[in-house]
Amino acid sequence: MSRIEIDLLTAEFFAAFDNRGGKRADVERIRRLLLPGGVIVKTGPEFTVYTVEEFIAPRRALLSDGRLVEFTEWETSERTEIAGDIASRFGEYRKSGIMDGEPFEGGGTKTIQFVRTPEGWRISALSWHDRP
């Protein structure tokens, strides 16, 4: 059951940014998916460490102000290891959308750390690296 729950949690994380077809991206759900003290890290070229709130705010604005539309991001491969109440996932992803009127595609690598809480699995840390 843990593997299924982690797969669903990961899919829900990726889906939080989807604003295709004019729907509103639901980045607010990230608060429910991550631990309140979770850490999010973007590696180079602009290395940045975010709290949950610092991560949500700019994405909420970008995905709702019309600059980034038809955006979607999805996992293309992954490797997940579970040991008791902790798990680690290393995966590749793709993304596409229209930014400032210009279509784009990209991808990268994400690593996600999970912990099982009394409420179920949650993300404790996430790091990613976009490929140009």
C-alpha positions in Angstrom: 0.0 0.0 0.0 2.9 2.4 0.7 4.0 2.4 -2.9 0.6 3.2 -4.2 0.2 6.0 -1.7 3.6 7.5 -2.7 2.8 7.2 -6.4 -0.5 9.1 -5.8 1.1 11.7 -3.6 3.8 12.3 -6.3 1.1 12.6 -9.1 -0.9 15.0 -6.9 2.2 17.2 -6.5 2.8 17.4 -10.2 -0.9 18.1 -10.8 -0.9 21.1 -8.5 0.7 23.2 -11.2 -1.5 22.2 -14.1 -3.5 25.1 -15.6 -4.3 23.6 -19.0 -7.7 24.4 -20.6 -8.2 27.5 -18.5 -8.4 25.6 -15.2 -6.9 27.2 -12.1 -3.7 25.6 -10.9 -4.2 24.4 -7.3 -0.8 25.2 -5.8 -2.5 25.7 -2.4 -2.7 21.9 -2.1 1.1 21.8 -1.7 0.5 22.8 2.0 -1.3 19.5 2.5 1.3 17.4 0.6 4.4 18.7 2.3 5.2 18.9 6.0 4.9 22.4 7.3 8.7 22.6 7.8 9.4 20.9 4.5 12.4 22.1 2.4 12.4 22.7 -1.3 15.6 23.3 -3.2 16.2 24.4 -6.8 19.7 23.7 -8.0 21.7 25.8 -10.5 22.0 28.0 -12.2 20.0 30.0 -9.6 20.4 27.9 -6.5 17.5 28.6 -4.2 16.2 27.1 -0.9 12.5 27.6 -0.2 10.1 27.1 2.7 6.7 25.8 1.7 5.2 29.3 1.7 8.2 30.8 -0.2 7.7 28.1 -2.9 4.0 28.5 -3.2 3.7 32.3 -3.5 5.6 33.0 -6.8 4.1 29.9 -8.5 0.6 30.9 -7.5 1.2 34.3 -9.1 2.9 32.9 -12.3 0.2 30.3 -12.9 -2.7 32.7 -12.4 -1.6 36.0 -13.9 -1.8 34.9 -17.5 2.0 34.8 -18.1 2.2 31.0 -17.9 -0.7 29.1 -19.5 -1.4 25.6 -20.7 1.3 24.4 -18.3 1.7 20.8 -17.3 4.5 18.8 -15.7 4.7 15.0 -15.5 7.0 12.3 -14.3 8.5 10.2 -17.1 10.5 7.7 -15.0 11.3 7.1 -11.3 13.0 4.9 -8.8 11.5 4.7 -5.4 12.9 3.0 -2.2 10.8 2.5 0.9 12.3 1.6 4.3 9.7 1.5 7.0 8.3 5.0 7.5 10.7 6.8 5.1 11.0 6.7 1.3 13.1 8.3 -1.4 12.1 8.9 -5.0 14.5 9.9 -7.8 12.7 10.7 -11.1 12.9 12.4 -14.4 10.1 14.7 -15.6 9.0 16.8 -18.6 7.0 20.0 -18.7 5.4 22.2 -21.3 3.4 25.4 -21.5 3.2 28.8 -23.0 5.2 31.5 -21.3 4.6 35.1 -22.3 3.0 33.9 -25.5 5.9 31.5 -26.4 5.5 27.7 -26.3 8.2 25.9 -24.5 9.1 22.4 -23.4 11.7 21.2 -20.9 12.5 18.6 -18.3 14.8 17.7 -15.5 15.3 15.6 -12.4 13.5 15.7 -9.1 14.3 13.9 -5.9 11.6 13.7 -3.3 11.9 12.5 0.4 8.8 11.1 2.0 7.9 10.3 5.6 4.8 8.4 6.9 3.0 10.6 9.4 -0.1 9.7 11.5 -2.1 11.3 8.7 -0.3 9.3 5.9 2.7 9.9 3.7 3.9 13.5 3.3 6.8 15.1 1.4 9.5 16.2 3.8 12.0 17.5 1.2 12.2 18.0 -2.6 15.0 19.1 -4.8 15.1 19.6 -8.6 17.4 20.4 -11.4 16.0 21.7 -14.8 17.8 20.7 -17.9 18.1 23.4 -20.5 
